[in-house]
Amino acid sequence: MFIFVAIVGLPINIWLSYMLVSEGLVCSGFLIGDIIWGTMLFFIFLSIEEIVFGIITRMIWKRQYKIKL
């Protein structure tokens, strides 16, 4: 589930981060700052997405077995 969400959510997170930075909502005034903010936003969105889908997955499949590597 996590791999599926990461692959599907990747374009959406990139687009959303780009839109927030390009609209000037998270503007730092110089290019390097904007790149850093965009990267941070991308990883924040990805983390929130993974947590939410992890909770949903746990609610759907209550009996999960531990995987021993």
N, C-alpha and C positions, 0 to 999 in steps of 0.2 A: 504494500500500500504506500509506503513512504517513497519508494522509487517511482511509482506511478505518479504521485502527487508532485514530486520534484521535477519530473519530465514535463508534465502537463502545465504546471504552474510557472515554469521558467520563462516563457515568453510574456506571460501576464505580469510577472514581477519586474522584468526588465522594462516593459512598456510603462508600468505604473511609476517606477522609479524615475524613468526618463521624463515622464510628464510632470512629475512634481518638481524636478530640478529645472526643466526647461521653462515652466510657467513662472519660475522665480519664487515659488513658495518656500523653498529651502535654499535660498541664495546666500552664498558666503562672500561674493564679490570677486573671486578669482577662480580660474579654471581648475586648479588642483583641489581647492576646497569643494567645488561642485562635484568633481569626480569622487572624492572621498565621501561626501554626503550621499551621492547616488549609490555607491557601493554599500554603505552602511544601511541605507533604506532597503536595498535589494535583499540583504541578509536578514534584516528584521522581518520583512514580509515573508520570506521563505521560512523563517523559524516559526512565526505565528501560524502560517499555513500548515506546517508539519505538526505542530501541537494540536491544532483543531482537528485535523484529520486523524491523528493518533487517538484522540478522545472518541471520535465518531467510530473508528475501527474497533476500539475496545468495547464500545456499547453494542456493536453489531455482533462481534465474535467474543463472547464472554469467556469461553474455555479456550485459552491459548496455552500451548505447551512451550516450555523452555527449550531452546535450542542449545545443544551442547556441541561446541566446536572442538 
